[in-house]
């Protein structure tokens, strides 16, 4: 036992000695700056500095479509019955949407979820609830009102949300990217001319931001009574109505940051 303790102490001492040697080598390997203050100043001035130039470009565009989400909820004693009822309702909704010009590709469905409902004094489910979500893309106010009618007239369908959408966002952001890049480059050119330095770009970062005017869109819905359980006619349109081409305005913004190395003039 004593011999084992002595061996462990010897091993620990050897490990500590090796660790000290390694640390001393690491310290010795780090660069050391020597010289008088003038020499050190010249050395530091020769190291390229980094500056960052940031700018932003914005564009207000009209949202010409809207994405409406509806929940389809059914309940039955048997799970198969609840699933079947849910499917039948969704198929009926798709048929109504096709009649008002909404294509199948503009309708998306989420994966369904099922929830067993239990009685107070029973471990066996008394019924099953099945929930599925439909996402519908509309391009006019008439279509928007017809979708509202579906949720108003069917107790199994519930309105969830609506959000304006913009077509060709990629082209808009491409134009913003080109615009803000020119603004950053113009700033860099001014710095070079006025400060007598040379800037070399080394890093670029973009950040796209979309600000929806959701209040304006909700005001439109509120003024027309959509999704307020107030439209009860199957026609769904008002006298003198015309299809709208905008669901409100959206501000698209793109900021760009370019890092430059600063060199003295050649």
RODO-2510 file (C-alpha; in nm, 4 decimals, decimal comma):
residues 266
     n   res          X          Y          Z
     1     x     0,0000     0,0000     0,0000
     2     x     0,2801     0,2434     0,0973
     3     x     0,4708     0,1497    -0,2176
     4     x     0,1668     0,2320    -0,4317
     5     x     0,1315     0,5760    -0,2704
     6     x     0,4983     0,6509    -0,3368
     7     x     0,4592     0,5498    -0,7001
     8     x     0,1549     0,7766    -0,7403
     9     x     0,3450     1,0733    -0,5889
    10     x     0,6363     1,0165    -0,8257
    11     x     0,4010     0,9981    -1,1230
    12     x     0,2271     1,3227    -1,0207
    13     x     0,5612     1,5003    -0,9860
    14     x     0,6642     1,3861    -1,3335
    15     x     0,3345     1,5081    -1,4815
    16     x     0,3721     1,8473    -1,3129
    17     x     0,7264     1,8785    -1,4449
    18     x     0,6153     1,8005    -1,7997
    19     x     0,3278     2,0513    -1,7731
    20     x     0,5617     2,3283    -1,6561
    21     x     0,7979     2,2629    -1,9456
    22     x     0,5126     2,2759    -2,1998
    23     x     0,3783     2,6019    -2,0556
    24     x     0,7207     2,7633    -2,0636
    25     x     0,7572     2,6665    -2,4289
    26     x     0,4188     2,8129    -2,5139
    27     x     0,5097     3,1410    -2,3457
    28     x     0,8423     3,1488    -2,5249
    29     x     0,6680     3,0841    -2,8601
    30     x     0,4420     3,3935    -2,8315
    31     x     0,5605     3,6933    -3,0369
    32     x     0,7529     3,9628    -2,8521
    33     x     0,7664     4,3237    -2,9642
    34     x     1,0932     4,5019    -2,8830
    35     x     1,2189     4,8504    -2,9567
    36     x     1,1882     5,2125    -2,8545
    37     x     0,8495     5,3949    -2,8652
    38     x     0,9123     5,5346    -3,2137
    39     x     0,9916     5,1892    -3,3533
    40     x     0,6861     5,0323    -3,1878
    41     x     0,4646     5,3130    -3,3255
    42     x     0,5923     5,2507    -3,6784
    43     x     0,5282     4,8773    -3,6369
    44     x     0,1705     4,9284    -3,5155
    45     x     0,0992     5,1784    -3,7917
    46     x     0,2016     4,9168    -4,0453
    47     x    -0,0656     4,6709    -3,9250
    48     x    -0,3834     4,6998    -4,1408
    49     x    -0,6809     4,8366    -3,9468
    50     x    -1,0394     4,7202    -4,0022
    51     x    -1,3363     4,9532    -4,0488
    52     x    -1,6996     4,8647    -4,1186
    53     x    -1,9337     5,0667    -4,3412
    54     x    -2,3069     5,0019    -4,3050
    55     x    -2,5999     5,1364    -4,5062
    56     x    -2,9606     5,0450    -4,5832
    57     x    -3,2083     5,0599    -4,8703
    58     x    -3,5897     5,0481    -4,8382
    59     x    -3,8840     5,0041    -5,0682
    60     x    -4,2575     5,0170    -4,9961
    61     x    -4,4513     4,7679    -5,2067
    62     x    -4,8175     4,6709    -5,2253
    63     x    -4,9205     4,3232    -5,1142
    64     x    -5,1382     4,1846    -5,3932
    65     x    -5,2186     3,8534    -5,2262
    66     x    -5,3059     3,7260    -4,8806
    67     x    -5,2487     3,3950    -4,7041
    68     x    -5,5505     3,2870    -4,4960
    69     x    -5,5323     2,9994    -4,2475
    70     x    -5,8418     2,7994    -4,1494
    71     x    -5,8694     2,5263    -3,8864
    72     x    -6,0901     2,2247    -3,9575
    73     x    -6,1969     2,0548    -3,6339
    74     x    -6,4132     1,7430    -3,6047
    75     x    -6,5077     1,5188    -3,3136
    76     x    -6,6594     1,1684    -3,3004
    77     x    -6,6711     0,8699    -3,0672
    78     x    -6,4524     0,6673    -3,3026
    79     x    -6,1227     0,8016    -3,4317
    80     x    -6,1910     0,6730    -3,7825
    81     x    -6,5211     0,8636    -3,7908
    82     x    -6,3521     1,1870    -3,6780
    83     x    -6,0847     1,1445    -3,9433
    84     x    -6,3410     1,0723    -4,2142
    85     x    -6,5534     1,3730    -4,1241
    86     x    -6,2462     1,5973    -4,1286
    87     x    -6,1428     1,4714    -4,4714
    88     x    -6,4919     1,5191    -4,6136
    89     x    -6,5081     1,8777    -4,4891
    90     x    -6,1667     1,9592    -4,6367
    91     x    -6,2671     1,8088    -4,9698
    92     x    -6,5859     2,0190    -4,9689
    93     x    -6,3814     2,3307    -4,8923
    94     x    -6,1449     2,2560    -5,1800
    95     x    -6,4429     2,2219    -5,4133
    96     x    -6,5837     2,5601    -5,3044
    97     x    -6,2447     2,7243    -5,3448
    98     x    -6,2068     2,5814    -5,6953
    99     x    -6,5450     2,7311    -5,7881
   100     x    -6,4174     3,0823    -5,7043
   101     x    -6,0969     3,0389    -5,9038
   102     x    -5,8499     2,9299    -5,6362
   103     x    -5,6202     2,6636    -5,7791
   104     x    -5,5239     2,3474    -5,5942
   105     x    -5,1597     2,4602    -5,5778
   106     x    -5,2650     2,7653    -5,3748
   107     x    -5,4119     2,5459    -5,0986
   108     x    -5,1831     2,3788    -4,8443
   109     x    -5,2766     2,1379    -4,5676
   110     x    -5,0911     2,0697    -4,2458
   111     x    -5,0527     1,7254    -4,0918
   112     x    -5,3544     1,6417    -3,8803
   113     x    -5,3464     1,6069    -3,5032
   114     x    -5,5815     1,3922    -3,2956
   115     x    -5,6657     1,4305    -2,9280
   116     x    -5,8605     1,1756    -2,7194
   117     x    -6,1239     1,3206    -2,4879
   118     x    -6,1709     1,1361    -2,1552
   119     x    -6,4669     1,1265    -1,9202
   120     x    -6,4317     1,2298    -1,5572
   121     x    -6,4528     0,8766    -1,4147
   122     x    -6,3247     0,6744    -1,7086
   123     x    -5,9835     0,5745    -1,8421
   124     x    -6,1286     0,5101    -2,1868
   125     x    -6,1671     0,7969    -2,4377
   126     x    -6,5256     0,9084    -2,4794
   127     x    -6,4452     1,0744    -2,8139
   128     x    -6,1660     1,1892    -3,0434
   129     x    -6,0943     1,5371    -3,1789
   130     x    -5,9146     1,5763    -3,5098
   131     x    -5,7624     1,9076    -3,6179
   132     x    -5,6220     2,0042    -3,9564
   133     x    -5,5155     2,3427    -4,0946
   134     x    -5,5810     2,4775    -4,4435
   135     x    -5,3706     2,7613    -4,5838
   136     x    -5,5383     2,9432    -4,8734
   137     x    -5,3784     3,2053    -5,1007
   138     x    -5,6270     3,4646    -5,2304
   139     x    -5,5626     3,7436    -5,4812
   140     x    -5,8785     3,9526    -5,4514
   141     x    -6,1167     4,0815    -5,1888
   142     x    -6,3997     3,8770    -5,3424
   143     x    -6,2001     3,5592    -5,2848
   144     x    -6,1176     3,6742    -4,9345
   145     x    -6,4866     3,7193    -4,8537
   146     x    -6,5743     3,3775    -4,9996
   147     x    -6,3132     3,2155    -4,7754
   148     x    -6,4634     3,4070    -4,4840
   149     x    -6,8048     3,2644    -4,5726
   150     x    -6,6667     2,9136    -4,5420
   151     x    -6,5598     2,9745    -4,1832
   152     x    -6,8807     3,1652    -4,1037
   153     x    -7,1229     2,9009    -4,2307
   154     x    -6,9552     2,5808    -4,1092
   155     x    -6,9236     2,5223    -3,7348
   156     x    -6,6332     2,2837    -3,7969
   157     x    -6,4231     2,5528    -3,9661
   158     x    -6,2509     2,8294    -3,7700
   159     x    -6,0561     3,1314    -3,8952
   160     x    -5,6997     3,1421    -3,7584
   161     x    -5,5055     3,4218    -3,9241
   162     x    -5,4384     3,6170    -4,2415
   163     x    -5,1176     3,7744    -4,3690
   164     x    -5,0487     3,9823    -4,6806
   165     x    -4,8042     3,8346    -4,9314
   166     x    -4,5875     3,9920    -5,1992
   167     x    -4,5015     3,8470    -5,5359
   168     x    -4,1477     3,8635    -5,6750
   169     x    -3,9892     3,9475    -5,3400
   170     x    -3,6615     3,8038    -5,4661
   171     x    -3,6461     4,0616    -5,7457
   172     x    -3,7239     4,3419    -5,5014
   173     x    -3,4472     4,2312    -5,2651
   174     x    -3,2077     4,1978    -5,5599
   175     x    -3,2744     4,5593    -5,6533
   176     x    -3,2290     4,6681    -5,2904
   177     x    -2,9008     4,4771    -5,2698
   178     x    -2,7652     4,6552    -5,5764
   179     x    -2,8821     4,9932    -5,4436
   180     x    -2,7320     4,9578    -5,0957
   181     x    -2,4072     4,8173    -5,2367
   182     x    -2,3637     5,1306    -5,4451
   183     x    -2,4301     5,3451    -5,1374
   184     x    -2,1650     5,1619    -4,9319
   185     x    -1,9118     5,1786    -5,2154
   186     x    -1,9783     5,5519    -5,2539
   187     x    -1,9067     5,6061    -4,8840
   188     x    -1,5847     5,4042    -4,9096
   189     x    -1,4759     5,6160    -5,2069
   190     x    -1,5370     5,9369    -5,0113
   191     x    -1,3288     5,8083    -4,7174
   192     x    -1,0424     5,7170    -4,9478
   193     x    -1,0429     6,0565    -5,1194
   194     x    -1,0858     6,2708    -4,8092
   195     x    -0,8626     6,0746    -4,5711
   196     x    -0,5973     5,9702    -4,8191
   197     x    -0,6233     5,6005    -4,7407
   198     x    -0,6790     5,2821    -4,9353
   199     x    -0,9675     5,0463    -4,8498
   200     x    -0,9742     4,6784    -4,9470
   201     x    -1,3058     4,4901    -4,8834
   202     x    -1,2619     4,1682    -4,6839
   203     x    -1,6110     4,0798    -4,5538
   204     x    -1,9754     4,1441    -4,6490
   205     x    -2,2983     4,0743    -4,4582
   206     x    -2,6618     4,1359    -4,5599
   207     x    -2,9756     4,1453    -4,3472
   208     x    -3,3190     4,1530    -4,5092
   209     x    -3,6165     4,2798    -4,3066
   210     x    -3,9842     4,2738    -4,3974
   211     x    -4,2210     4,5055    -4,2108
   212     x    -4,5855     4,4292    -4,2800
   213     x    -4,8388     4,7029    -4,2338
   214     x    -5,0612     4,4538    -4,0515
   215     x    -5,2801     4,7255    -3,8976
   216     x    -5,3777     4,8508    -4,2426
   217     x    -5,4636     4,4980    -4,3527
   218     x    -5,6697     4,4287    -4,0413
   219     x    -5,8516     4,7611    -4,0874
   220     x    -5,9535     4,6486    -4,4360
   221     x    -6,0895     4,3234    -4,2948
   222     x    -6,2728     4,5017    -4,0151
   223     x    -6,4284     4,7614    -4,2456
   224     x    -6,5614     4,4932    -4,4789
   225     x    -6,6814     4,2707    -4,1954
   226     x    -6,4687     3,9782    -4,3086
   227     x    -6,3908     3,7106    -4,0518
   228     x    -6,6275     3,8787    -3,8053
   229     x    -6,9099     3,6217    -3,8333
   230     x    -7,1199     3,8882    -4,0027
   231     x    -7,1342     3,7620    -4,3624
   232     x    -7,4179     3,5151    -4,3975
   233     x    -7,5080     3,5322    -4,7657
   234     x    -7,3675     3,2659    -4,9957
   235     x    -7,2770     3,5270    -5,2570
   236     x    -7,0449     3,7080    -5,0212
   237     x    -7,0135     4,0286    -5,2277
   238     x    -7,1504     4,3767    -5,1745
   239     x    -7,3244     4,6062    -5,4198
   240     x    -7,0787     4,8114    -5,6186
   241     x    -6,7800     4,5982    -5,5142
   242     x    -6,4777     4,5601    -5,7349
   243     x    -6,1848     4,3251    -5,6786
   244     x    -5,9012     4,4943    -5,4943
   245     x    -5,5441     4,4663    -5,6142
   246     x    -5,3762     4,5486    -5,2840
   247     x    -5,4005     4,4096    -4,9308
   248     x    -5,1972     4,6920    -4,7811
   249     x    -4,8405     4,8113    -4,8057
   250     x    -4,5275     4,6356    -4,6902
   251     x    -4,1870     4,7907    -4,6324
   252     x    -3,8957     4,5771    -4,7455
   253     x    -3,5561     4,6761    -4,6092
   254     x    -3,2080     4,5436    -4,6691
   255     x    -2,9033     4,6502    -4,4715
   256     x    -2,5467     4,5739    -4,5731
   257     x    -2,2193     4,5881    -4,3825
   258     x    -1,8835     4,5694    -4,5587
   259     x    -1,5598     4,5424    -4,3620
   260     x    -1,2513     4,7011    -4,5173
   261     x    -0,8831     4,6772    -4,4373
   262     x    -0,7278     5,0207    -4,4164
   263     x    -0,3923     5,0706    -4,5856
   264     x    -0,1807     5,3839    -4,6261
   265     x    -0,1896     5,5331    -4,9754
   266     x     0,0514     5,3763    -5,2211
***
